[in-house]
């Protein structure tokens, strides 16, 4: 990583100072009666039988992202039954011996087993197409299994090695995703041992995986070309709401080639490749985030998006956001960090290169926190891509 003028660019993210992202994930000490935890709670082993292997992992909501957890299968063996995973709205207050299977838990959504089904609060709510995903046959040692919750639609998405396998809309499940909830893994049947993957570990995110199918709603990325060929430049974006409220509006001040929708939640660049700056106002908090969905792409040109912060809505014409005074902007191609119009750091394109990595339907979020210094986190489809730490930012936290 090359950085200048004390700007730190990190492809892997940890944010304990601002408490914006959770650190290394661990299983709760409350677990199935046949589970043995090790590696400070990162690894869970079922020591006997085929059941009583339920484990929980606490999830945290990051504004502009999607709560998720991921684990690697360490050991297999046993009968022709298998694992499941999901979420619970609360940890059980009764003895775990009563819940030898995760699907029996109250306030739960569980996906898996064989043949794979979806269970809500202990009742079967749907079936998973076993031609797409049959975990008893498809999961191998070394495979990475993840569950992501898309808060805007309350949708659970299961992936294996980065490829979507199942999804379920949980809007009527009764779980309040605006409150604390937990991930759950039922280490059952032929899956005996799993280890949680650190979200701060580049090997532990989907950043390096070429998805064969969309992992979030609306993703339109050809599986054979993902991450290889540049995507056309972005032409329209839409601000996205979260569990905290509706989608924010774009400011009336914007680039000369921008048109706003009647509700001011969709911004479209009419022509050209520049003059597309748009602004969303800070709600006045020290920690906040904004997320947009890429609505359409322009087939012409070889440039791409930039996102960042500025002290005030500028007066005058700026064809690119990076040229705005009192600003910090990151992106473009090759991606860099700009402060007040000058380059101050480079973003490793192996971590994130928006020209190649972003497609129509993708969601981009910028999460901001003011602690001892300014921390900015860029999130793509719920996966944090990189962090930048900036001492002495050009504007105060309450600007």
Secondary structure as GFF3:
##gff-version 3
##sequence-region A 1 399
A	DSSP	beta_strand	7	10	.	.	.	ID=ss1
A	DSSP	beta_strand	27	31	.	.	.	ID=ss2
A	DSSP	beta_strand	35	38	.	.	.	ID=ss3
A	DSSP	beta_strand	43	46	.	.	.	ID=ss4
A	DSSP	beta_strand	54	59	.	.	.	ID=ss5
A	DSSP	beta_strand	68	76	.	.	.	ID=ss6
A	DSSP	beta_strand	84	88	.	.	.	ID=ss7
A	DSSP	three_ten_helix	96	98	.	.	.	ID=ss8
A	DSSP	three_ten_helix	102	104	.	.	.	ID=ss9
A	DSSP	beta_strand	108	112	.	.	.	ID=ss10
A	DSSP	beta_strand	117	120	.	.	.	ID=ss11
A	DSSP	beta_strand	123	127	.	.	.	ID=ss12
A	DSSP	alpha_helix	135	138	.	.	.	ID=ss13
A	DSSP	beta_strand	144	150	.	.	.	ID=ss14
A	DSSP	beta_strand	155	160	.	.	.	ID=ss15
A	DSSP	beta_strand	163	169	.	.	.	ID=ss16
A	DSSP	beta_strand	181	186	.	.	.	ID=ss17
A	DSSP	beta_strand	191	196	.	.	.	ID=ss18
A	DSSP	three_ten_helix	202	204	.	.	.	ID=ss19
A	DSSP	three_ten_helix	206	208	.	.	.	ID=ss20
A	DSSP	beta_strand	233	240	.	.	.	ID=ss21
A	DSSP	beta_strand	258	260	.	.	.	ID=ss22
A	DSSP	beta_strand	266	269	.	.	.	ID=ss23
A	DSSP	beta_strand	287	298	.	.	.	ID=ss24
A	DSSP	beta_strand	306	310	.	.	.	ID=ss25
A	DSSP	three_ten_helix	321	323	.	.	.	ID=ss26
A	DSSP	beta_strand	327	331	.	.	.	ID=ss27
A	DSSP	beta_strand	336	339	.	.	.	ID=ss28
A	DSSP	beta_strand	342	346	.	.	.	ID=ss29
A	DSSP	alpha_helix	354	357	.	.	.	ID=ss30
A	DSSP	beta_strand	363	370	.	.	.	ID=ss31
A	DSSP	beta_strand	374	380	.	.	.	ID=ss32
A	DSSP	beta_strand	383	390	.	.	.	ID=ss33
###
